[in-house]
Amino acid sequence: MSEEIDPTIKAQFEDALEHVNNLPNQPPKVLLEMYGLYKQAYKGDITGERPGRLEFKARAKYDAWSSRKDLSKEDAMKAYIDLIKSLENRSV
């Protein structure tokens, strides 16, 4: 079953993706939040096994995405848009 996404939300999400490159450097926590929302918006719920303890970066990314489990793709897009807007407002 394909999830229908409001075209307006999808357009705003695509716009937010373009704005990410204009943001100042962000702390790892924020980057992981962005990553988790992005992956949930595009792929939906995470699949696969959690990486091992010594795979720090892969494990952190897995956990960031996993924390968004059960969030609809559209809701993930909305949260991503809101996050980018808040980061843009901080950098102004």
C-alpha positions as CSV (number, residue, x, y, z in Angstrom):
1,M,0.0,0.0,0.0
2,S,1.4,3.3,-1.1
3,E,1.2,6.2,1.4
4,E,-0.3,9.3,-0.2
5,I,1.6,12.5,0.7
6,D,0.2,16.0,0.4
7,P,2.0,17.6,-2.6
8,T,2.4,20.8,-0.7
9,I,4.2,19.1,2.1
10,K,6.4,17.2,-0.4
11,A,7.3,20.5,-2.1
12,Q,8.2,22.1,1.2
13,F,10.2,19.0,2.1
14,E,12.2,19.2,-1.1
15,D,12.8,22.9,-0.5
16,A,14.0,22.2,3.1
17,L,16.5,19.7,1.6
18,E,17.9,22.4,-0.5
19,H,18.2,24.8,2.4
20,V,20.3,22.3,4.5
21,N,23.4,23.1,2.5
22,N,23.1,26.8,3.5
23,L,23.0,26.1,7.3
24,P,26.0,26.6,9.4
25,N,27.7,23.5,10.8
26,Q,25.4,21.7,13.3
27,P,26.3,19.5,16.3
28,P,26.2,15.7,15.8
29,K,22.9,15.5,17.8
30,V,21.1,17.8,15.3
31,L,22.7,16.0,12.3
32,L,21.4,12.7,13.6
33,E,17.9,14.2,14.2
34,M,17.9,15.4,10.6
35,Y,19.1,12.0,9.3
36,G,16.5,10.1,11.2
37,L,13.7,12.3,9.9
38,Y,15.0,12.2,6.4
39,K,15.3,8.4,6.3
40,Q,11.8,8.0,7.8
41,A,10.3,10.5,5.3
42,Y,11.9,8.6,2.3
43,K,12.0,5.0,3.4
44,G,9.6,4.6,6.2
45,D,10.3,2.3,9.1
46,I,13.8,1.0,9.5
47,T,14.7,-2.5,8.6
48,G,17.7,-4.7,9.3
49,E,19.7,-5.4,12.3
50,R,21.3,-2.8,14.6
51,P,25.1,-2.5,13.8
52,G,27.5,-3.8,16.4
53,R,28.9,-1.8,19.3
54,L,32.2,-1.0,17.5
55,E,30.4,0.5,14.5
56,F,29.8,3.9,16.2
57,K,28.7,6.0,13.3
58,A,26.5,3.3,11.7
59,R,24.9,2.5,15.1
60,A,24.2,6.2,15.8
61,K,22.5,6.6,12.4
62,Y,20.5,3.4,12.9
63,D,19.3,4.6,16.4
64,A,18.4,8.0,15.0
65,W,16.2,6.4,12.3
66,S,14.9,3.8,14.6
67,S,13.7,6.4,17.0
68,R,11.2,7.6,14.3
69,K,9.6,4.2,13.9
70,D,5.8,4.3,13.3
71,L,6.0,8.0,12.2
72,S,4.2,8.4,8.9
73,K,6.3,9.6,6.0
74,E,4.3,12.8,5.8
75,D,4.7,13.5,9.5
76,A,8.4,12.9,9.2
77,M,8.5,15.4,6.3
78,K,6.6,18.0,8.4
79,A,9.0,17.5,11.4
80,Y,12.0,17.8,9.1
81,I,10.6,21.0,7.6
82,D,10.0,22.4,11.1
83,L,13.5,21.5,12.2
84,I,15.2,23.1,9.2
85,K,13.1,26.3,9.7
86,S,14.1,26.4,13.4
87,L,17.8,26.0,12.5
88,E,17.5,28.7,9.8
89,N,16.0,31.1,12.3
90,R,18.8,30.5,14.8
91,S,21.4,31.2,12.2
92,V,19.9,34.6,11.2
